[in-house]
Amino acid sequence: MKKEILPTLKTIKKFNEWKKDIADIENYRPYITVRQVNKVGRRHWHFCKKQKREVHLLSDGELRKYHKLLWKPGTIRVMEQYALDLNETLDIAVAGNLIHARNWETSEAYVMTTDFVTQRLDPNNPTQVITEAYSFKYFDQIFELDSNGEEIARWYRGKELTGSKKRKNKRTWQKFAIERAYWNRRCIKYYEVTENDATKEEYWNIKFCESAWNLEIKKAVLVEYLTVFSSAWKTYFTKPLSFLLSEVAKLLNLDENYSLSVFQYTVLHHMLPLKHSSCLQLNRPVELSL
């Protein structure tokens, strides 16, 4: 006879306290913190200036994805380690014949979390807020790779990969299924993401530009800067970034440091179509999609 999976009173108390604390979403805090994770691996605990609170990220991949989500156009907030209602996830697991997170020795049910829940303004209707949920895992933890590190699909046509990626780690995919059902009930889109969705180059470029995130600049100056920079880049696209910044500064009669700040601002806020195939460096050319 299967043993019933139930939460402890301690778990219920912790979850209820968390729900009470985040009733005012402006005071959001993650359900799981860096200090509470005992697994081997890199963790990141830092103060986010944009959200004005401490953020707890449980891997390098989560760190990169957090920053990419944070600077997605229209983003209002990114909530990491977001707890799911335990009674509901248990019901979903039973209905779907899925294995719920638990202590295998004691049959204690664990509260499940989704790595990121975001809120952003709808670009087509800025009065509406879009909520989305994301679970992060490294690619090789959930998909099969061959000895060369290449993806293995379920079928091929010649040498062309035509099938879906071959999954591994059934337990993780069952967890994803529970999360997806949970968010589907709320009409919220749910995504499984990997490090391929937030590359090291993207993260580097965000950090390169982040210092100018709240730069005060007049719209007319911004529009003129974008026009002049784009024109200069088309003429001198093989020149390093420092050269372009200097040229634009001369043409617009700007301080060179200010020219750099405006460039950073336009990249961070997706105004310049930067390719993230390489890392931004002052002594290297800039890759744009123009």
C-alpha positions in Angstrom: 0.0 0.0 0.0 1.4 3.4 -1.0 2.1 5.8 1.8 0.3 9.1 1.6 2.4 12.1 0.8 1.7 14.9 3.3 3.4 18.1 4.3 4.7 18.7 7.9 3.2 21.4 10.1 6.6 23.2 9.8 6.3 23.2 6.0 2.7 24.5 6.2 3.7 27.2 8.6 6.6 28.3 6.4 4.5 28.5 3.3 1.7 30.4 5.0 4.2 32.9 6.4 5.6 33.4 2.9 2.2 34.0 1.4 1.4 36.5 4.1 4.7 38.3 3.6 4.2 38.7 -0.2 0.5 39.8 0.0 2.0 43.1 -0.9 3.9 42.1 -4.0 6.1 45.2 -3.7 7.7 43.4 -0.7 8.3 40.1 -2.5 10.9 37.7 -1.1 11.9 34.3 -2.5 10.6 31.2 -0.8 14.1 29.6 -1.0 17.3 31.6 -0.2 20.9 30.9 -0.9 21.5 29.9 2.7 18.9 27.2 2.6 20.4 25.3 -0.3 22.9 22.6 0.6 23.7 21.3 -2.9 27.1 21.7 -4.4 27.3 24.6 -6.9 27.6 28.3 -7.3 25.0 30.6 -5.8 24.4 34.3 -6.1 23.0 36.6 -3.5 23.0 40.3 -4.4 21.1 43.5 -4.2 19.1 44.4 -7.3 19.1 48.2 -7.8 16.2 48.0 -10.2 13.9 46.0 -7.9 15.4 47.5 -4.8 15.7 44.2 -2.9 18.0 41.3 -2.3 17.8 38.5 -5.0 18.7 34.8 -4.5 19.8 32.9 -7.6 20.8 29.3 -7.3 23.2 28.8 -10.3 25.2 30.8 -12.8 22.5 30.0 -15.4 19.8 31.4 -13.2 21.9 34.5 -12.7 22.1 35.1 -16.5 18.5 34.3 -17.1 17.4 36.7 -14.2 19.3 39.6 -15.8 17.9 38.9 -19.2 14.3 38.8 -17.9 14.9 41.9 -15.8 15.8 44.0 -18.8 13.1 42.5 -21.1 11.1 45.5 -22.5 8.3 46.5 -20.2 9.4 44.3 -17.2 7.9 45.4 -13.9 9.3 42.7 -11.7 11.0 39.3 -11.7 10.2 37.1 -8.7 12.6 34.2 -8.2 12.0 30.9 -6.3 8.3 31.4 -6.4 6.4 28.9 -4.2 3.4 27.0 -5.6 0.3 26.1 -3.5 1.1 22.7 -2.0 -2.4 21.3 -1.9 -2.9 22.2 -5.6 0.4 20.7 -6.8 -0.4 17.5 -4.9 -3.8 17.3 -6.6 -2.2 17.8 -10.0 0.4 15.1 -9.3 -2.3 12.6 -8.3 -4.5 13.5 -11.2 -1.6 13.2 -13.7 0.0 10.1 -12.1 3.1 12.2 -11.5 5.7 12.1 -8.7 5.5 15.1 -6.4 8.6 16.5 -4.7 9.1 14.7 -1.5 11.4 13.2 1.2 11.6 9.6 0.0 12.3 8.3 3.5 9.6 10.0 5.4 7.1 10.7 2.6 7.0 14.4 3.6 5.7 16.5 0.7 7.9 19.5 -0.3 6.6 22.8 -1.5 7.5 23.1 -5.2 8.8 26.4 -6.6 9.1 27.9 -10.1 12.4 29.6 -10.7 11.0 32.8 -12.1 7.6 34.5 -12.3 7.7 37.8 -14.2 5.3 40.6 -14.7 5.6 43.0 -17.7 3.5 45.5 -19.6 1.8 44.2 -22.7 3.5 45.9 -25.6 0.2 45.9 -27.5 -1.8 47.3 -24.6 0.4 49.0 -21.9 -2.6 49.1 -19.5 -2.4 45.3 -19.2 0.2 43.2 -17.4 1.5 39.9 -18.7 2.5 37.3 -16.2 4.9 34.5 -17.3 6.6 31.6 -15.5 10.0 30.0 -16.2 11.8 27.0 -15.0 15.6 26.8 -15.5 17.7 23.7 -16.0 21.1 23.2 -17.7 20.6 21.6 -21.1 22.6 18.5 -20.4 20.5 17.8 -17.3 17.3 17.3 -19.3 18.4 16.4 -22.8 20.7 13.7 -24.1 24.1 14.7 -25.7 26.5 12.5 -27.7 30.2 12.2 -26.9 30.9 15.4 -28.8 28.3 17.4 -26.8 25.9 17.5 -29.7 22.1 17.1 -29.2 20.6 13.7 -29.7 17.2 13.7 -31.4 14.6 10.9 -31.6 15.1 10.7 -35.3 17.2 12.1 -38.2 16.9 12.5 -41.9 20.3 11.9 -43.3 22.5 14.1 -41.1 19.7 16.6 -40.4 18.1 16.6 -37.0 14.4 16.5 -37.6 13.0 15.1 -34.4 12.4 16.6 -30.9 15.4 16.6 -28.5 15.8 13.3 -26.7 14.9 13.9 -23.0 16.5 12.4 -20.0 15.9 12.8 -16.2 12.2 11.7 -16.1 11.8 13.0 -12.6 12.6 16.6 -13.7 10.2 16.4 -16.6 7.4 15.3 -14.3 8.2 18.3 -12.1 7.9 20.5 -15.2 4.5 18.9 -16.0 3.2 19.7 -12.6 4.4 23.3 -12.9 2.9 23.7 -16.4 -0.5 22.4 -15.2 -0.4 24.7 -12.2 0.3 27.8 -14.4 -2.1 26.7 -17.1 -4.9 26.8 -14.6 -4.1 30.5 -14.2 -3.9 31.1 -17.9 -0.2 32.0 -17.4 2.4 30.9 -20.1 5.0 28.6 -18.7 8.5 28.0 -20.2 11.3 25.5 -19.6 14.6 27.3 -20.3 18.3 26.4 -20.4 21.6 28.3 -20.5 21.1 28.5 -24.3 18.2 31.0 -23.6 20.6 33.3 -21.7 24.1 33.1 -23.0 27.3 34.2 -21.4 27.6 36.9 -24.1 24.2 38.2 -23.4 24.9 38.4 -19.7 28.3 40.1 -20.3 26.7 42.7 -22.5 23.9 43.4 -20.0 26.5 43.9 -17.2 28.6 46.1 -19.5 25.6 48.4 -19.9 23.8 48.1 -16.6 25.5 51.1 -14.9 23.5 53.4 -17.2 20.1 51.8 -16.6 18.5 54.9 -15.1 20.3 57.6 -17.2 18.2 60.7 -17.5 18.1 61.7 -21.2 15.7 63.8 -23.3 13.8 61.9 -25.9 15.0 64.2 -28.7 18.7 63.7 -27.7 18.1 59.9 -27.6 16.5 59.8 -31.1 19.3 61.9 -32.5 22.0 59.7 -30.9 20.4 56.5 -32.3 20.3 58.0 -35.8 23.9 59.3 -35.7 25.3 56.1 -34.1 23.6 53.9 -36.6 24.9 56.0 -39.5 28.4 56.0 -38.1 28.3 52.3 -37.5 27.3 51.6 -41.2 30.3 53.6 -42.3 32.8 52.4 -39.7 31.4 49.0 -38.7 34.9 47.5 -38.6 36.2 50.1 -36.2 36.3 49.5 -32.4 33.5 50.7 -30.2 35.7 53.4 -28.7 36.2 55.0 -32.1 32.4 55.0 -32.8 31.7 56.6 -29.4 34.3 59.3 -30.1 32.9 60.0 -33.6 29.3 60.3 -32.3 30.5 62.5 -29.4 32.1 64.9 -31.9 29.1 65.0 -34.2 26.7 65.7 -31.4 29.0 67.8 -29.3 28.9 65.4 -26.3 31.3 64.4 -23.7 32.8 61.0 -24.6 31.9 59.5 -21.2 28.3 60.6 -21.8 28.4 59.1 -25.3 29.3 55.8 -23.7 26.5 56.1 -21.1 23.9 56.8 -23.8 25.2 53.8 -25.8 24.9 51.6 -22.8 21.4 52.9 -22.1 20.2 52.2 -25.7 21.6 48.7 -25.7 20.2 47.8 -22.3 16.7 49.1 -23.2 16.8 47.3 -26.6 16.9 50.5 -28.7 20.0 49.5 -30.6 19.7 46.0 -32.3 22.8 44.5 -30.8 23.9 41.0 -31.8 24.9 39.0 -28.8 27.3 36.8 -30.6 30.3 38.4 -28.9 31.1 40.4 -25.8 31.1 44.2 -25.9 34.6 45.7 -25.5 35.8 49.2 -26.1 38.6 47.9 -28.2 36.5 45.7 -30.4 33.9 46.3 -33.2 30.2 46.3 -32.3 27.9 43.8 -34.1 24.5 45.3 -34.9 21.6 43.9 -36.9 21.2 46.9 -39.3 
